[in-house]
Amino acid sequence: MEAKPTVREPLAERRQFPRLKYTSPIQYRDVFKPRVLFFGCVSKDLSAGGLRVTASRALPKEARLVVLLSLPDSLRQVRAISRVIWQSQLPRGTAYEYGLQFIEITAEDQNAIADYVERGVVTPSFGEEVAIGDQAPTPNRRMLAG
């Protein structure tokens, strides 16, 4: 009997929200240490479900964080409780990259993020999705599945 090759179906996309390149200062602290000062990091992209950040401090996977961010078109600060869902150490070992998932966020804040991301994403006629905003679109400003 000849063995038939196994065909794997593509993995389903796990992201629920569109994601937009978003580079901005972010503040965070451990949710269980309210007396600790906030630390700073830099966001890389943003969606209504979370964000990707680069930080100089090591954080454990599943850490719960209070995250503060400001959207460019809003005067108020967005506050969310998030958890670290993935992490990687960047080359040279001086910084870390984290995927943060929002686990507690007001509907108003989540809608503000979703509206901001939606305004920054367009779909050209050839089907490639790119982000627009204050700057001209570049290959680095492509929308990532969120």
N, CA, C and O atoms as a GROMACS GRO file, in nm:
protein
  584
    1MET      N    1   0.082  -0.117   0.000
    1MET     CA    2   0.000   0.000   0.000
    1MET      C    3   0.088   0.125   0.000
    1MET      O    4   0.185   0.133   0.075
    2GLU      N    5   0.055   0.220  -0.083
    2GLU     CA    6   0.132   0.343  -0.092
    2GLU      C    7   0.075   0.446   0.005
    2GLU      O    8  -0.046   0.468   0.009
    3ALA      N    9   0.164   0.510   0.083
    3ALA     CA   10   0.119   0.612   0.178
    3ALA      C   11   0.082   0.739   0.102
    3ALA      O   12   0.154   0.785   0.014
    4LYS      N   13  -0.033   0.795   0.138
    4LYS     CA   14  -0.076   0.920   0.076
    4LYS      C   15  -0.016   1.036   0.152
    4LYS      O   16  -0.010   1.035   0.275
    5PRO      N   17   0.029   1.138   0.079
    5PRO     CA   18   0.085   1.255   0.147
    5PRO      C   19  -0.023   1.326   0.228
    5PRO      O   20  -0.140   1.331   0.188
    6THR      N   21   0.018   1.380   0.342
    6THR     CA   22  -0.074   1.454   0.426
    6THR      C   23  -0.081   1.598   0.377
    6THR      O   24   0.021   1.664   0.360
    7VAL      N   25  -0.200   1.646   0.355
    7VAL     CA   26  -0.220   1.785   0.314
    7VAL      C   27  -0.273   1.862   0.434
    7VAL      O   28  -0.378   1.827   0.490
    8ARG      N   29  -0.202   1.965   0.472
    8ARG     CA   30  -0.245   2.047   0.585
    8ARG      C   31  -0.320   2.169   0.535
    8ARG      O   32  -0.278   2.236   0.441
    9GLU      N   33  -0.430   2.195   0.600
    9GLU     CA   34  -0.505   2.316   0.569
    9GLU      C   35  -0.431   2.435   0.629
    9GLU      O   36  -0.367   2.421   0.733
   10PRO      N   37  -0.438   2.552   0.565
   10PRO     CA   38  -0.373   2.669   0.623
   10PRO      C   39  -0.433   2.701   0.760
   10PRO      O   40  -0.553   2.681   0.783
   11LEU      N   41  -0.348   2.750   0.850
   11LEU     CA   42  -0.397   2.787   0.982
   11LEU      C   43  -0.491   2.906   0.971
   11LEU      O   44  -0.468   2.997   0.892
   12ALA      N   45  -0.595   2.904   1.048
   12ALA     CA   46  -0.690   3.014   1.049
   12ALA      C   47  -0.625   3.137   1.112
   12ALA      O   48  -0.549   3.126   1.208
   13GLU      N   49  -0.655   3.252   1.059
   13GLU     CA   50  -0.606   3.376   1.116
   13GLU      C   51  -0.669   3.397   1.252
   13GLU      O   52  -0.791   3.389   1.266
   14ARG      N   53  -0.586   3.422   1.352
   14ARG     CA   54  -0.636   3.437   1.488
   14ARG      C   55  -0.674   3.580   1.521
   14ARG      O   56  -0.748   3.603   1.617
   15ARG      N   57  -0.628   3.675   1.448
   15ARG     CA   58  -0.658   3.815   1.478
   15ARG      C   59  -0.803   3.847   1.444
   15ARG      O   60  -0.856   3.803   1.342
   16GLN      N   61  -0.865   3.925   1.533
   16GLN     CA   62  -1.004   3.962   1.513
   16GLN      C   63  -1.020   4.103   1.458
   16GLN      O   64  -1.126   4.137   1.406
   17PHE      N   65  -0.915   4.186   1.468
   17PHE     CA   66  -0.926   4.327   1.434
   17PHE      C   67  -0.816   4.367   1.336
   17PHE      O   68  -0.707   4.310   1.340
   18PRO      N   69  -0.844   4.465   1.248
   18PRO     CA   70  -0.737   4.517   1.162
   18PRO      C   71  -0.630   4.583   1.248
   18PRO      O   72  -0.660   4.637   1.355
   19ARG      N   73  -0.508   4.578   1.202
   19ARG     CA   74  -0.394   4.630   1.276
   19ARG      C   75  -0.327   4.737   1.191
   19ARG      O   76  -0.317   4.724   1.069
   20LEU      N   77  -0.282   4.843   1.257
   20LEU     CA   78  -0.221   4.956   1.188
   20LEU      C   79  -0.084   4.986   1.249
   20LEU      O   80  -0.068   4.984   1.371
   21LYS      N   81   0.013   5.014   1.163
   21LYS     CA   82   0.143   5.057   1.216
   21LYS      C   83   0.118   5.182   1.298
   21LYS      O   84   0.053   5.277   1.253
   22TYR      N   85   0.172   5.182   1.421
   22TYR     CA   86   0.145   5.291   1.514
   22TYR      C   87   0.265   5.302   1.607
   22TYR      O   88   0.280   5.221   1.698
   23THR      N   89   0.351   5.400   1.584
   23THR     CA   90   0.471   5.418   1.665
   23THR      C   91   0.448   5.536   1.757
   23THR      O   92   0.438   5.651   1.712
   24SER      N   93   0.441   5.508   1.887
   24SER     CA   94   0.410   5.611   1.984
   24SER      C   95   0.457   5.568   2.122
   24SER      O   96   0.464   5.449   2.151
   25PRO      N   97   0.489   5.665   2.209
   25PRO     CA   98   0.525   5.628   2.346
   25PRO      C   99   0.403   5.571   2.419
   25PRO      O  100   0.291   5.620   2.404
   26ILE      N  101   0.426   5.467   2.497
   26ILE     CA  102   0.322   5.400   2.575
   26ILE      C  103   0.374   5.391   2.718
   26ILE      O  104   0.494   5.376   2.740
   27GLN      N  105   0.284   5.399   2.815
   27GLN     CA  106   0.322   5.377   2.954
   27GLN      C  107   0.256   5.249   3.003
   27GLN      O  108   0.145   5.217   2.963
   28TYR      N  109   0.326   5.176   3.091
   28TYR     CA  110   0.270   5.053   3.145
   28TYR      C  111   0.324   5.027   3.285
   28TYR      O  112   0.429   5.078   3.323
   29ARG      N  113   0.249   4.948   3.361
   29ARG     CA  114   0.294   4.899   3.491
   29ARG      C  115   0.221   4.770   3.520
   29ARG      O  116   0.117   4.741   3.460
   30ASP      N  117   0.274   4.693   3.612
   30ASP     CA  118   0.212   4.568   3.654
   30ASP      C  119   0.081   4.599   3.723
   30ASP      O  120   0.076   4.683   3.813
   31VAL      N  121  -0.026   4.534   3.682
   31VAL     CA  122  -0.158   4.560   3.737
   31VAL      C  123  -0.165   4.527   3.886
   31VAL      O  124  -0.245   4.585   3.959
   32PHE      N  125  -0.082   4.433   3.932
   32PHE     CA  126  -0.083   4.391   4.072
   32PHE      C  127   0.011   4.473   4.160
   32PHE      O  128   0.024   4.445   4.279
   33LYS      N  129   0.077   4.574   4.103
   33LYS     CA  130   0.168   4.659   4.179
   33LYS      C  131   0.128   4.806   4.159
   33LYS      O  132   0.199   4.880   4.091
   34PRO      N  133   0.015   4.847   4.217
   34PRO     CA  134  -0.036   4.982   4.191
   34PRO      C  135   0.053   5.094   4.243
   34PRO      O  136   0.040   5.208   4.197
   35ARG      N  137   0.142   5.066   4.336
   35ARG     CA  138   0.230   5.171   4.388
   35ARG      C  139   0.356   5.189   4.305
   35ARG      O  140   0.433   5.283   4.328
   36VAL      N  141   0.378   5.101   4.210
   36VAL     CA  142   0.495   5.109   4.123
   36VAL      C  143   0.470   5.216   4.017
   36VAL      O  144   0.359   5.228   3.964
   37LEU      N  145   0.572   5.293   3.986
   37LEU     CA  146   0.562   5.394   3.881
   37LEU      C  147   0.545   5.328   3.746
   37LEU      O  148   0.579   5.211   3.727
   38PHE      N  149   0.492   5.403   3.652
   38PHE     CA  150   0.478   5.353   3.516
   38PHE      C  151   0.614   5.353   3.447
   38PHE      O  152   0.698   5.439   3.472
   39PHE      N  153   0.634   5.255   3.359
   39PHE     CA  154   0.753   5.246   3.274
   39PHE      C  155   0.713   5.287   3.134
   39PHE      O  156   0.595   5.284   3.098
   40GLY      N  157   0.811   5.326   3.056
   40GLY     CA  158   0.784   5.365   2.918
   40GLY      C  159   0.828   5.259   2.820
   40GLY      O  160   0.923   5.184   2.845
   41CYS      N  161   0.757   5.253   2.708
   41CYS     CA  162   0.795   5.166   2.596
   41CYS      C  163   0.744   5.233   2.469
   41CYS      O  164   0.686   5.342   2.475
   42VAL      N  165   0.766   5.170   2.356
   42VAL     CA  166   0.724   5.227   2.228
   42VAL      C  167   0.636   5.126   2.156
   42VAL      O  168   0.672   5.009   2.143
   43SER      N  169   0.522   5.173   2.109
   43SER     CA  170   0.434   5.084   2.033
   43SER      C  171   0.485   5.069   1.890
   43SER      O  172   0.552   5.158   1.837
   44LYS      N  173   0.453   4.957   1.829
   44LYS     CA  174   0.489   4.930   1.690
   44LYS      C  175   0.364   4.922   1.601
   44LYS      O  176   0.364   4.970   1.488
   45ASP      N  177   0.258   4.860   1.653
   45ASP     CA  178   0.132   4.858   1.582
   45ASP      C  179   0.018   4.847   1.683
   45ASP      O  180   0.039   4.817   1.800
   46LEU      N  181  -0.103   4.873   1.634
   46LEU     CA  182  -0.219   4.887   1.722
   46LEU      C  183  -0.343   4.831   1.655
   46LEU      O  184  -0.360   4.843   1.534
   47SER      N  185  -0.429   4.769   1.734
   47SER     CA  186  -0.562   4.729   1.689
   47SER      C  187  -0.656   4.747   1.806
   47SER      O  188  -0.613   4.775   1.918
   48ALA      N  189  -0.786   4.730   1.782
   48ALA     CA  190  -0.884   4.740   1.890
   48ALA      C  191  -0.868   4.625   1.988
   48ALA      O  192  -0.926   4.630   2.097
   49GLY      N  193  -0.792   4.523   1.953
   49GLY     CA  194  -0.772   4.408   2.040
   49GLY      C  195  -0.641   4.407   2.115
   49GLY      O  196  -0.622   4.324   2.204
   50GLY      N  197  -0.548   4.498   2.080
   50GLY     CA  198  -0.420   4.499   2.148
   50GLY      C  199  -0.315   4.577   2.072
   50GLY      O  200  -0.347   4.650   1.978
   51LEU      N  201  -0.190   4.560   2.112
   51LEU     CA  202  -0.082   4.629   2.045
   51LEU      C  203   0.049   4.553   2.059
   51LEU      O  204   0.063   4.465   2.144
   52ARG      N  205   0.143   4.588   1.973
   52ARG     CA  206   0.278   4.533   1.980
   52ARG      C  207   0.369   4.644   2.027
   52ARG      O  208   0.362   4.757   1.977
   53VAL      N  209   0.455   4.614   2.124
   53VAL     CA  210   0.544   4.715   2.181
   53VAL      C  211   0.687   4.663   2.189
   53VAL      O  212   0.712   4.542   2.187
   54THR      N  213   0.780   4.758   2.198
   54THR     CA  214   0.920   4.728   2.225
   54THR      C  215   0.954   4.794   2.358
   54THR      O  216   0.926   4.912   2.378
   55ALA      N  217   1.016   4.717   2.448
   55ALA     CA  218   1.050   4.767   2.580
   55ALA      C  219   1.189   4.719   2.620
   55ALA      O  220   1.238   4.618   2.569
   56SER      N  221   1.252   4.792   2.709
   56SER     CA  222   1.386   4.754   2.756
   56SER      C  223   1.380   4.658   2.875
   56SER      O  224   1.481   4.598   2.910
   57ARG      N  225   1.264   4.644   2.937
   57ARG     CA  226   1.249   4.558   3.054
   57ARG      C  227   1.191   4.422   3.016
   57ARG      O  228   1.104   4.412   2.929
   58ALA      N  229   1.241   4.319   3.081
   58ALA     CA  230   1.187   4.184   3.059
   58ALA      C  231   1.056   4.170   3.136
   58ALA      O  232   1.046   4.211   3.251
   59LEU      N  233   0.958   4.112   3.071
   59LEU     CA  234   0.828   4.086   3.132
   59LEU      C  235   0.794   3.939   3.116
   59LEU      O  236   0.825   3.880   3.013
   60PRO      N  237   0.732   3.879   3.216
   60PRO     CA  238   0.692   3.738   3.200
   60PRO      C  239   0.572   3.725   3.107
   60PRO      O  240   0.486   3.813   3.101
   61LYS      N  241   0.567   3.613   3.035
   61LYS     CA  242   0.450   3.585   2.954
   61LYS      C  243   0.329   3.574   3.046
   61LYS      O  244   0.341   3.524   3.158
   62GLU      N  245   0.217   3.620   3.000
   62GLU     CA  246   0.092   3.624   3.076
   62GLU      C  247   0.088   3.736   3.180
   62GLU      O  248  -0.010   3.747   3.254
   63ALA      N  249   0.192   3.820   3.188
   63ALA     CA  250   0.189   3.933   3.281
   63ALA      C  251   0.068   4.019   3.251
   63ALA      O  252   0.031   4.037   3.135
   64ARG      N  253   0.008   4.073   3.355
   64ARG     CA  254  -0.107   4.164   3.342
   64ARG      C  255  -0.054   4.306   3.362
   64ARG      O  256   0.014   4.335   3.460
   65LEU      N  257  -0.086   4.394   3.267
   65LEU     CA  258  -0.034   4.530   3.268
   65LEU      C  259  -0.146   4.632   3.255
   65LEU      O  260  -0.243   4.610   3.183
   66VAL      N  261  -0.130   4.744   3.324
   66VAL     CA  262  -0.212   4.863   3.297
   66VAL      C  263  -0.137   4.937   3.187
   66VAL      O  264  -0.018   4.968   3.203
   67VAL      N  265  -0.205   4.967   3.077
   67VAL     CA  266  -0.143   5.033   2.962
   67VAL      C  267  -0.213   5.166   2.940
   67VAL      O  268  -0.336   5.174   2.940
   68LEU      N  269  -0.133   5.271   2.921
   68LEU     CA  270  -0.186   5.404   2.890
   68LEU      C  271  -0.131   5.447   2.755
   68LEU      O  272  -0.010   5.440   2.731
   69LEU      N  273  -0.220   5.491   2.667
   69LEU     CA  274  -0.177   5.540   2.536
   69LEU      C  275  -0.265   5.655   2.493
   69LEU      O  276  -0.379   5.668   2.538
   70SER      N  277  -0.213   5.737   2.406
   70SER     CA  278  -0.289   5.849   2.352
   70SER      C  279  -0.295   5.836   2.201
   70SER      O  280  -0.195   5.810   2.135
   71LEU      N  281  -0.414   5.854   2.147
   71LEU     CA  282  -0.431   5.854   2.002
   71LEU      C  283  -0.404   5.995   1.950
   71LEU      O  284  -0.441   6.092   2.017
   72PRO      N  285  -0.342   6.009   1.835
   72PRO     CA  286  -0.305   6.141   1.784
   72PRO      C  287  -0.423   6.237   1.768
   72PRO      O  288  -0.405   6.358   1.782
   73ASP      N  289  -0.540   6.187   1.740
   73ASP     CA  290  -0.654   6.276   1.716
   73ASP      C  291  -0.745   6.291   1.838
   73ASP      O  292  -0.860   6.335   1.824
   74SER      N  293  -0.696   6.256   1.956
   74SER     CA  294  -0.778   6.262   2.076
   74SER      C  295  -0.699   6.324   2.190
   74SER      O  296  -0.578   6.302   2.202
   75LEU      N  297  -0.767   6.403   2.273
   75LEU     CA  298  -0.701   6.464   2.387
   75LEU      C  299  -0.702   6.373   2.510
   75LEU      O  300  -0.624   6.394   2.603
   76ARG      N  301  -0.790   6.273   2.510
   76ARG     CA  302  -0.797   6.188   2.628
   76ARG      C  303  -0.705   6.068   2.614
   76ARG      O  304  -0.665   6.028   2.504
   77GLN      N  305  -0.673   6.012   2.727
   77GLN     CA  306  -0.583   5.897   2.732
   77GLN      C  307  -0.664   5.768   2.737
   77GLN      O  308  -0.761   5.757   2.811
   78VAL      N  309  -0.623   5.671   2.657
   78VAL     CA  310  -0.685   5.538   2.658
   78VAL      C  311  -0.616   5.456   2.767
   78VAL      O  312  -0.494   5.454   2.776
   79ARG      N  313  -0.697   5.390   2.849
   79ARG     CA  314  -0.644   5.304   2.956
   79ARG      C  315  -0.701   5.166   2.936
   79ARG      O  316  -0.822   5.149   2.914
   80ALA      N  317  -0.615   5.066   2.943
   80ALA     CA  318  -0.660   4.928   2.926
   80ALA      C  319  -0.577   4.836   3.014
   80ALA      O  320  -0.461   4.863   3.044
   81ILE      N  321  -0.639   4.727   3.055
   81ILE     CA  322  -0.566   4.618   3.119
   81ILE      C  323  -0.532   4.521   3.007
   81ILE      O  324  -0.619   4.482   2.928
   82SER      N  325  -0.407   4.482   3.000
   82SER     CA  326  -0.366   4.391   2.893
   82SER      C  327  -0.287   4.276   2.952
   82SER      O  328  -0.248   4.278   3.069
   83ARG      N  329  -0.264   4.175   2.869
   83ARG     CA  330  -0.178   4.065   2.911
   83ARG      C  331  -0.079   4.037   2.800
   83ARG      O  332  -0.108   4.054   2.682
   84VAL      N  333   0.039   3.995   2.841
   84VAL     CA  334   0.145   3.961   2.745
   84VAL      C  335   0.108   3.825   2.686
   84VAL      O  336   0.100   3.726   2.758
   85ILE      N  337   0.086   3.821   2.555
   85ILE     CA  338   0.050   3.694   2.492
   85ILE      C  339   0.165   3.632   2.413
   85ILE      O  340   0.164   3.512   2.386
   86TRP      N  341   0.265   3.713   2.377
   86TRP     CA  342   0.387   3.658   2.319
   86TRP      C  343   0.500   3.756   2.347
   86TRP      O  344   0.477   3.873   2.378
   87GLN      N  345   0.622   3.706   2.336
   87GLN     CA  346   0.740   3.787   2.361
   87GLN      C  347   0.857   3.735   2.280
   87GLN      O  348   0.864   3.617   2.247
   88SER      N  349   0.950   3.824   2.250
   88SER     CA  350   1.075   3.783   2.188
   88SER      C  351   1.183   3.884   2.224
   88SER      O  352   1.157   4.004   2.236
   89GLN      N  353   1.304   3.833   2.240
   89GLN     CA  354   1.416   3.921   2.268
   89GLN      C  355   1.473   3.966   2.135
   89GLN      O  356   1.496   3.885   2.045
   90LEU      N  357   1.495   4.094   2.122
   90LEU     CA  358   1.548   4.150   1.998
   90LEU      C  359   1.698   4.124   1.988
   90LEU      O  360   1.763   4.100   2.090
   91PRO      N  361   1.754   4.129   1.868
   91PRO     CA  362   1.898   4.107   1.852
   91PRO      C  363   1.979   4.198   1.943
   91PRO      O  364   1.937   4.310   1.975
   92ARG      N  365   2.091   4.151   1.984
   92ARG     CA  366   2.183   4.219   2.076
   92ARG      C  367   2.135   4.213   2.220
   92ARG      O  368   2.205   4.261   2.309
   93GLY      N  369   2.018   4.157   2.246
   93GLY     CA  370   1.971   4.133   2.380
   93GLY      C  371   1.942   4.255   2.466
   93GLY      O  372   1.935   4.243   2.588
   94THR      N  373   1.925   4.371   2.405
   94THR     CA  374   1.903   4.492   2.484
   94THR      C  375   1.757   4.534   2.494
   94THR      O  376   1.724   4.624   2.571
   95ALA      N  377   1.670   4.471   2.417
   95ALA     CA  378   1.529   4.509   2.418
   95ALA      C  379   1.443   4.386   2.390
   95ALA      O  380   1.491   4.283   2.343
   96TYR      N  381   1.316   4.401   2.419
   96TYR     CA  382   1.220   4.293   2.401
   96TYR      C  383   1.101   4.345   2.323
   96TYR      O  384   1.068   4.464   2.329
   97GLU      N  385   1.038   4.256   2.251
   97GLU     CA  386   0.915   4.289   2.179
   97GLU      C  387   0.804   4.204   2.238
   97GLU      O  388   0.823   4.085   2.264
   98TYR      N  389   0.688   4.266   2.259
   98TYR     CA  390   0.575   4.197   2.322
   98TYR      C  391   0.447   4.218   2.243
   98TYR      O  392   0.426   4.324   2.184
   99GLY      N  393   0.364   4.116   2.242
   99GLY     CA  394   0.228   4.128   2.193
   99GLY      C  395   0.138   4.140   2.315
   99GLY      O  396   0.136   4.052   2.400
  100LEU      N  397   0.064   4.250   2.322
  100LEU     CA  398  -0.025   4.274   2.435
  100LEU      C  399  -0.170   4.266   2.388
  100LEU      O  400  -0.209   4.330   2.291
  101GLN      N  401  -0.248   4.186   2.458
  101GLN     CA  402  -0.390   4.172   2.426
  101GLN      C  403  -0.471   4.250   2.530
  101GLN      O  404  -0.449   4.233   2.650
  102PHE      N  405  -0.563   4.335   2.484
  102PHE     CA  406  -0.649   4.406   2.578
  102PHE      C  407  -0.748   4.305   2.637
  102PHE      O  408  -0.817   4.235   2.564
  103ILE      N  409  -0.753   4.299   2.770
  103ILE     CA  410  -0.848   4.209   2.835
  103ILE      C  411  -0.955   4.286   2.912
  103ILE      O  412  -1.062   4.232   2.942
  104GLU      N  413  -0.927   4.412   2.945
  104GLU     CA  414  -1.027   4.501   3.004
  104GLU      C  415  -1.007   4.639   2.944
  104GLU      O  416  -0.903   4.702   2.962
  105ILE      N  417  -1.109   4.685   2.871
  105ILE     CA  418  -1.103   4.816   2.808
  105ILE      C  419  -1.247   4.863   2.793
  105ILE      O  420  -1.335   4.783   2.763
  106THR      N  421  -1.271   4.991   2.814
  106THR     CA  422  -1.408   5.040   2.800
  106THR      C  423  -1.448   5.034   2.652
  106THR      O  424  -1.363   5.041   2.563
  107ALA      N  425  -1.576   5.021   2.629
  107ALA     CA  426  -1.626   5.019   2.491
  107ALA      C  427  -1.591   5.149   2.421
  107ALA      O  428  -1.560   5.150   2.302
  108GLU      N  429  -1.595   5.260   2.494
  108GLU     CA  430  -1.561   5.390   2.437
  108GLU      C  431  -1.416   5.394   2.390
  108GLU      O  432  -1.387   5.441   2.280
  109ASP      N  433  -1.324   5.344   2.473
  109ASP     CA  434  -1.182   5.342   2.434
  109ASP      C  435  -1.157   5.245   2.320
  109ASP      O  436  -1.082   5.277   2.227
  110GLN      N  437  -1.218   5.128   2.325
  110GLN     CA  438  -1.199   5.030   2.217
  110GLN      C  439  -1.254   5.084   2.085
  110GLN      O  440  -1.192   5.065   1.980
  111ASN      N  441  -1.369   5.150   2.089
  111ASN     CA  442  -1.426   5.210   1.969
  111ASN      C  443  -1.338   5.323   1.916
  111ASN      O  444  -1.324   5.338   1.794
  112ALA      N  445  -1.279   5.402   2.006
  112ALA     CA  446  -1.188   5.509   1.962
  112ALA      C  447  -1.068   5.451   1.888
  112ALA      O  448  -1.027   5.504   1.785
  113ILE      N  449  -1.012   5.343   1.941
  113ILE     CA  450  -0.900   5.277   1.873
  113ILE      C  451  -0.945   5.221   1.739
  113ILE      O  452  -0.878   5.241   1.637
  114ALA      N  453  -1.057   5.151   1.737
  114ALA     CA  454  -1.108   5.091   1.612
  114ALA      C  455  -1.131   5.199   1.507
  114ALA      O  456  -1.096   5.180   1.390
  115ASP      N  457  -1.190   5.312   1.546
  115ASP     CA  458  -1.214   5.421   1.452
  115ASP      C  459  -1.083   5.478   1.400
  115ASP      O  460  -1.070   5.507   1.280
  116TYR      N  461  -0.986   5.495   1.488
  116TYR     CA  462  -0.855   5.548   1.448
  116TYR      C  463  -0.788   5.454   1.347
  116TYR      O  464  -0.737   5.498   1.244
  117VAL      N  465  -0.789   5.325   1.377
  117VAL     CA  466  -0.726   5.227   1.288
  117VAL      C  467  -0.800   5.224   1.154
  117VAL      O  468  -0.737   5.221   1.048
  118GLU      N  469  -0.933   5.225   1.158
  118GLU     CA  470  -1.012   5.221   1.035
  118GLU      C  471  -0.984   5.342   0.947
  118GLU      O  472  -0.975   5.328   0.825
  119ARG      N  473  -0.969   5.460   1.006
  119ARG     CA  474  -0.939   5.580   0.927
  119ARG      C  475  -0.800   5.574   0.866
  119ARG      O  476  -0.775   5.640   0.764
  120GLY      N  477  -0.710   5.497   0.925
  120GLY     CA  478  -0.574   5.488   0.875
  120GLY      C  479  -0.550   5.377   0.776
  120GLY      O  480  -0.437   5.358   0.730
  121VAL      N  481  -0.654   5.301   0.741
  121VAL     CA  482  -0.639   5.187   0.653
  121VAL      C  483  -0.727   5.206   0.530
  121VAL      O  484  -0.846   5.236   0.542
  122VAL      N  485  -0.669   5.189   0.413
  122VAL     CA  486  -0.744   5.195   0.287
  122VAL      C  487  -0.714   5.070   0.207
  122VAL      O  488  -0.610   5.006   0.227
  123THR      N  489  -0.802   5.036   0.117
  123THR     CA  490  -0.780   4.921   0.029
  123THR      C  491  -0.775   4.971  -0.115
  123THR      O  492  -0.880   5.004  -0.172
  124PRO      N  493  -0.655   4.978  -0.176
  124PRO     CA  494  -0.644   5.021  -0.315
  124PRO      C  495  -0.712   4.922  -0.408
  124PRO      O  496  -0.746   4.811  -0.367
  125SER      N  497  -0.732   4.962  -0.532
  125SER     CA  498  -0.806   4.880  -0.626
  125SER      C  499  -0.742   4.744  -0.652
  125SER      O  500  -0.812   4.649  -0.685
  126PHE      N  501  -0.610   4.733  -0.638
  126PHE     CA  502  -0.544   4.605  -0.663
  126PHE      C  503  -0.550   4.513  -0.542
  126PHE      O  504  -0.496   4.402  -0.548
  127GLY      N  505  -0.612   4.554  -0.433
  127GLY     CA  506  -0.635   4.465  -0.321
  127GLY      C  507  -0.534   4.470  -0.208
  127GLY      O  508  -0.558   4.409  -0.104
  128GLU      N  509  -0.423   4.539  -0.224
  128GLU     CA  510  -0.326   4.547  -0.116
  128GLU      C  511  -0.373   4.652  -0.017
  128GLU      O  512  -0.410   4.763  -0.055
  129GLU      N  513  -0.370   4.616   0.111
  129GLU     CA  514  -0.413   4.711   0.214
  129GLU      C  515  -0.292   4.783   0.269
  129GLU      O  516  -0.193   4.721   0.308
  130VAL      N  517  -0.300   4.915   0.273
  130VAL     CA  518  -0.191   4.995   0.328
  130VAL      C  519  -0.249   5.099   0.422
  130VAL      O  520  -0.367   5.133   0.414
  131ALA      N  521  -0.166   5.148   0.510
  131ALA     CA  522  -0.208   5.251   0.604
  131ALA      C  523  -0.176   5.388   0.549
  131ALA      O  524  -0.077   5.406   0.479
  132ILE      N  525  -0.262   5.485   0.582
  132ILE     CA  526  -0.234   5.623   0.546
  132ILE      C  527  -0.248   5.706   0.672
  132ILE      O  528  -0.304   5.660   0.772
  133GLY      N  529  -0.198   5.824   0.668
  133GLY     CA  530  -0.208   5.912   0.784
  133GLY      C  531  -0.134   6.039   0.754
  133GLY      O  532  -0.142   6.092   0.643
  134ASP      N  533  -0.061   6.090   0.853
  134ASP     CA  534   0.013   6.213   0.836
  134ASP      C  535   0.123   6.198   0.730
  134ASP      O  536   0.160   6.295   0.664
  135GLN      N  537   0.174   6.076   0.715
  135GLN     CA  538   0.284   6.052   0.624
  135GLN      C  539   0.233   5.980   0.500
  135GLN      O  540   0.126   5.919   0.499
  136ALA      N  541   0.312   5.989   0.394
  136ALA     CA  542   0.278   5.915   0.273
  136ALA      C  543   0.290   5.766   0.300
  136ALA      O  544   0.373   5.724   0.380
  137PRO      N  545   0.206   5.684   0.233
  137PRO     CA  546   0.215   5.539   0.254
  137PRO      C  547   0.352   5.487   0.211
  137PRO      O  548   0.409   5.532   0.112
  138THR      N  549   0.403   5.393   0.287
  138THR     CA  550   0.528   5.327   0.254
  138THR      C  551   0.506   5.178   0.275
  138THR      O  552   0.407   5.139   0.338
  139PRO      N  553   0.595   5.092   0.225
  139PRO     CA  554   0.579   4.948   0.248
  139PRO      C  555   0.573   4.913   0.396
  139PRO      O  556   0.510   4.814   0.433
  140ASN      N  557   0.638   4.992   0.483
  140ASN     CA  558   0.635   4.963   0.626
  140ASN      C  559   0.504   5.002   0.692
  140ASN      O  560   0.483   4.970   0.808
  141ARG      N  561   0.415   5.070   0.621
  141ARG     CA  562   0.290   5.113   0.680
  141ARG      C  563   0.175   5.025   0.629
  141ARG      O  564   0.060   5.069   0.627
  142ARG      N  565   0.204   4.904   0.590
  142ARG     CA  566   0.100   4.811   0.548
  142ARG      C  567   0.018   4.767   0.667
  142ARG      O  568   0.068   4.753   0.778
  143MET      N  569  -0.109   4.746   0.641
  143MET     CA  570  -0.195   4.695   0.746
  143MET      C  571  -0.163   4.549   0.768
  143MET      O  572  -0.147   4.473   0.672
  144LEU      N  573  -0.154   4.510   0.892
  144LEU     CA  574  -0.136   4.371   0.928
  144LEU      C  575  -0.270   4.322   0.980
  144LEU      O  576  -0.345   4.399   1.038
  145ALA      N  577  -0.300   4.198   0.960
  145ALA     CA  578  -0.426   4.145   1.012
  145ALA      C  579  -0.429   4.166   1.162
  145ALA      O  580  -0.328   4.140   1.228
  146GLY      N  581  -0.538   4.210   1.219
  146GLY     CA  582  -0.544   4.247   1.360
  146GLY      C  583  -0.617   4.149   1.437
  146GLY      O  584  -0.633   4.164   1.558
   0.00000   0.00000   0.00000
